[in-house]
Amino acid sequence: MSYFDQAGAGIAGRLIQGAGVVFLGASLASCGGTPSGRAEPVQETSPSVTYRYAGHEGLVDATVKAEAYCREFNARPTTTSLDEGDGEVTFVCDRTRLDPDSGSPTSAMPSNPTVNYTYRDDRTLIDATSEAQRHCAGFGADARKSTVTTGTDGTHTVAFECVRTE
């Protein structure tokens, strides 16, 4: 076999491998799964929005996105339906936002801008995320999830860090 035949075979082999990787990625994407830690909108009917999520991180992401979505209506989100675990969650923007959701950039940020909440299930995780958003908004910041830990009694603790919005 000549040098050119070997080089051509190597290139053809790499092309076939590359096509297999692309095909595999497309197959996984078509399964409709949501990557853990992310929420994807599946329906929006003003003033409500539904997200598909996976895991606790995905539910936190859906709640943060619902808070941002409801700002457009000067409202806060209420959960109207929830598939516990992985699935879909629907929020309606129906609670009037009494506090200005943009704190003053000169508000003194605490020296430790982290807040912790304990939760047992998905509904209390949504409440904790919303509360963290309100807490951080007072400093002109957004709440960003930093860690989730699980206790021996089955409770979970989620920590949010207040990060200034730019």
C-alpha positions in Angstrom: 0.0 0.0 0.0 1.4 3.4 -1.0 1.8 6.4 1.3 -1.2 8.1 -0.3 -3.4 5.0 0.1 -2.5 4.9 3.8 -3.1 8.6 4.3 -6.4 8.3 2.5 -7.5 5.4 4.7 -6.6 7.4 7.8 -8.6 10.4 6.7 -11.6 8.2 5.7 -11.4 6.5 9.1 -11.4 9.8 10.9 -14.4 11.1 8.8 -16.4 7.9 9.7 -15.5 8.4 13.4 -16.5 12.1 13.2 -19.8 11.2 11.5 -20.5 8.7 14.3 -20.0 11.3 17.0 -22.2 13.8 15.2 -24.9 11.1 14.8 -24.7 10.1 18.4 -25.0 13.7 19.5 -28.0 14.3 17.3 -29.6 11.1 18.6 -29.2 12.2 22.2 -30.5 15.7 21.5 -33.6 14.3 19.8 -34.6 12.3 22.9 -36.0 15.5 24.4 -33.9 15.3 27.6 -32.9 18.5 29.4 -29.3 18.6 30.6 -29.0 18.5 34.4 -28.7 21.9 35.8 -30.6 23.6 33.0 -34.2 24.4 32.5 -35.7 24.9 29.0 -38.9 26.8 28.3 -41.6 24.6 26.7 -44.6 26.9 26.8 -45.2 30.6 27.4 -48.7 32.0 27.7 -48.5 35.5 29.3 -48.4 35.8 32.2 -47.4 32.1 32.7 -44.4 30.0 31.7 -43.5 26.3 31.7 -40.0 24.9 31.9 -38.7 21.4 31.4 -36.0 20.6 34.0 -33.8 17.8 35.3 -32.7 17.5 38.9 -32.5 20.1 41.7 -30.1 22.3 39.8 -32.6 22.4 36.9 -35.4 23.3 39.2 -33.3 26.2 40.7 -32.6 27.3 37.1 -36.3 27.2 36.2 -37.2 29.3 39.3 -34.5 31.9 38.6 -35.8 32.2 35.0 -39.4 32.5 36.2 -38.4 35.3 38.5 -36.8 37.1 35.6 -39.8 36.4 33.3 -42.2 37.8 35.9 -40.3 41.0 36.4 -41.7 42.0 33.0 -45.2 42.0 34.7 -43.9 43.6 37.9 -44.9 40.3 39.6 -43.5 37.3 41.4 -44.1 33.8 40.2 -46.3 31.2 41.9 -46.0 27.5 41.0 -49.2 26.2 39.5 -48.0 22.7 38.5 -44.9 20.6 39.3 -43.7 17.2 38.3 -41.7 16.1 41.3 -38.2 15.0 40.4 -37.5 15.6 36.7 -40.2 17.0 34.5 -42.0 20.2 34.0 -42.9 23.1 36.2 -45.3 25.9 35.5 -45.3 29.4 37.0 -47.8 32.1 36.8 -46.9 35.7 37.5 -49.6 36.7 39.9 -48.0 38.1 43.1 -47.5 41.8 42.9 -43.8 42.7 43.4 -43.9 45.1 46.4 -40.2 45.6 46.7 -38.1 47.2 43.9 -36.2 44.2 42.5 -33.2 46.3 41.7 -31.3 47.2 44.8 -29.0 50.2 44.9 -25.5 49.4 43.6 -24.3 51.3 46.7 -26.2 49.0 49.1 -23.6 47.5 51.4 -23.1 43.9 50.3 -22.5 41.7 53.3 -19.0 40.5 53.9 -20.2 36.9 53.3 -22.8 37.3 50.5 -23.9 33.7 50.8 -27.3 32.6 52.1 -28.3 29.0 53.0 -31.7 27.4 52.9 -32.8 23.9 54.0 -35.4 22.1 51.9 -37.0 18.6 51.8 -38.7 18.6 48.4 -39.1 20.4 45.1 -41.7 22.9 46.3 -39.6 24.1 49.3 -36.6 24.3 46.9 -38.6 26.7 44.7 -39.5 28.7 47.8 -35.9 28.9 48.9 -34.7 30.0 45.5 -37.3 32.8 45.3 -36.4 33.9 48.8 -32.7 34.0 47.9 -33.6 36.1 44.8 -35.5 38.6 47.0 -32.7 38.7 49.6 -29.9 39.4 47.0 -32.1 41.9 45.1 -31.8 44.2 48.1 -28.1 44.5 47.3 -28.5 45.0 43.5 -27.5 41.4 43.0 -28.8 38.1 41.7 -28.8 34.9 43.7 -26.6 32.2 42.1 -26.6 28.6 43.3 -23.3 27.6 44.6 -23.7 24.3 46.4 -26.2 21.6 47.4 -25.5 19.3 50.3 -27.5 16.4 51.6 -27.8 15.6 55.3 -28.1 12.2 56.9 -31.8 12.9 57.7 -32.6 13.4 54.0 -32.8 17.2 54.1 -30.9 19.2 51.5 -29.2 22.5 52.0 -28.7 24.9 49.1 -26.3 27.8 49.3 -26.8 30.9 47.1 -24.2 33.6 46.5 -25.3 37.2 45.9 -23.6 38.3 42.7 -23.9 42.0 41.6 -25.7 42.5 38.4 -23.8 44.4 35.8 
